[in-house]
Amino acid sequence: MKTFINAIILGLFGAVAVTISFLFQWQTWVLFLAWVSYYLFGKSIKNSIPILIQIILGIVMGIAIQTSSKIFVDWFGSIGFQLAVFLFIGSLAFLTKIKGLNNIPAWFIGLIILFGAHPKIEIESMIVLLITIVAGFTFAWLNDTSLKIVSKNISKINR
């Protein structure tokens, strides 16, 4: 019975997430990648906030790579993009020494989102991307919290 109820909750939140994503024309895969990140990085708001920040910083890093690579291509030719990637990704060795910024996979999820989504580098596009990511974390939290409540109540009933 518990598995059946868990399936209903998971399916319901997944269906609502997809519906909202379609309604607002968000990239659904970005929403679900954020959802998965919530589960991979600790399943709590306390753990999710630093991860969310690092995902956002990964996006900013991706923007910096794109922007600087245009300059580097002018200066160094066809290796300009690789040089930008080398410099920014290499900087993670130092940045991850800072407390709260030490999760390299979270930085890379931000990079994956930016390079996978291919948004225009404009404020509006970045806000939509951020909203999509926050929505993914929120749906994951809602799903996880609902499952915990149901599990707790089923345990009380079965006593």
N, C-alpha and C positions, 0 to 999 in steps of 0.2 A: 504494500500500500504506500509506504513512504517513497519508494522509487517512482511509483506512478505519479504521486503528487509533485515530487521534484521535477519529473519530466514535464508536467503541465506548467509549472512555474518557469522553468528554463525556456520552454517553447513559447510561452506567453511573452516573456521579456524579449526574447529574440525576435518574435513577430512584430512587437510594438517598435522595437529598435529599427527594424528594416522598414516598417511603414513610415516612421518619422524621417528616416534617412532618405527614402524616396520622395516624401512630401517636400522636404527642404532641399532636395537635390544634392545631398551630401554624398561623399564617396563612402559607400557602405563598408568597404574593406578597411578603411581608416578607422571607422567606428569600432569594428570588431577587433582590430589590432590593439586599440586602446583597451577594449574590454578584456582581451587576453592579458594585456600588460598588468591590469589590476590583479589578476589571479597569479601571474608569474612572480610578481614583486611584493607579495606579502598580504594581500587581501584585507587591507585596512586603510582608512583615510590617512592615518599617521604615516604609513609607508608609501601611500600613493602620491602624496603631495610632492615629496622630493623626486620621485620618478617622473611625475608629470612635468616638473620644472626641467629635468634633464632631457626629456623628450622635446620640450619646447626649445631648449638650448641646442639640441641636435638639429632642429629645423633652422634655427638661426645660423648654426654652423654651415648647413647646406646652402643657405642664402649667401653667406660669406664666401663659400667655395665658388658658387656660380658667379658672383660679382667680381671676385679677385681673379678668377680664371680668365675673364675677358681682358683684364689688364695684362695678365701674364702671357696670354696668347700674343698680344701686341708686342711684348718685349722678347719672349722666348720662342715664339712660334708654336708648333703643334703640341709641344709638351706642356703648355701653359696650364691646361686643366689638371693634368697629373701632378704638376708642381703644387697647385692649390690644394688638391686632395692630400698630397704628402704633408704639406705644412699644417693644415688644419687637423687632419686625423692624427698626425704626430703630436700635436699640441695636447691631445687627450692624455698622453703620458704624464703631463704636468697638471692639467686641469683636474684629473681624477685624484690627485693628492689632496685636493680641497675637500674638507668634510662636507658631506651632502651632495657632492658632485662626482662621486666615485663609482657610478654604475655605468660602465662602458656600454652594455647592451641597451640601456635606455637612450643614451646618446645616439646609438646606431638606429634605434627604432625611429627617432626623429628624422635622421637622415633618410631612412627608407621611406618614411611618409612623404617627405618633401620631394625626393627624386621619383617616387612612385606616383604621386598625385599630380606632379607637373603643374602646380598652380602658377598663375601669374604672380609675380613678386609685387603685389600691391596690398595695401592695408585690408581692403575688403576680402580678398582671397585668403589672407592669413587669418583673419578673424573667423571666417567660415571653417577653415581647417582647425583652428583652436576650439571652436564650439563643437565640432565633430569629435575631437579627441576627448574633450570634457564629457560629452554625452556618452561616449563609450565607457569611460571610467564610471560615470553615474549609473548607467544600466548594469554594469558589472556589480557595483555596490548594492544597488536595489535587488538584483537577483540573489546575491550572496546573503544579504540581510534577510530576505524573504525565506530563503532555504533554511537559515539558522532558526528563524522563528518557528517555521513549520516543524523542523526537526525537534526542537525543544518541546513544542506542544504535543507532538506525536509520542515523544518519550513519556510525557506526563500521563497521557491517555493509556499507554501500555503498562503502566505500573500497577 
